[in-house]
């Protein structure tokens, strides 16, 4: 089993700062031929937030209901993909969740099933309402290929 701390150590240069990724990587039917569809993201260490902040984040994110198969003991929140509330990079920092404006997906590290130095990553689509299930999107967080900075703007 790989710990949450070990997973965070491998992505420490990406934590608490604006990132972006091609969300086509989250689509299990993507064959690689689709044009990139960039979304902003924030990877975080949920343990850096106090209990009230963690509860607020989870309750606010899942205000329409929690997936039935989501167990926070084994699947630990590690990131949000969606609209970020500011492009001022000075507003980002450890423990700052207020920069999340409108989440589309929440990412979870499956620490129970991590092997070697890989931890499976799961996502829940939370754009509007939570889906009834959580689904695997990568064998490891590094496979999602997060890029530093905000998503490129379409012309």
RAVEN-V202070 format. One record per helix or strand of 3 or more residues. SS is the DSSP state (2 for helix, 1 for strand). FROM is the first residue (numbers start at 0). TO is the last residue. Records with the same first field share a line. If there is no record, write none. Layout:
# RAVEN-V202070
SS->FROM-TO, FROM-TO
This chain:
# RAVEN-V202070
2->3-9, 11-13, 22-25, 45-47, 50-60, 88-90, 110-112, 140-143
1->18-21, 37-42, 74-83, 99-109, 120-124, 134-137
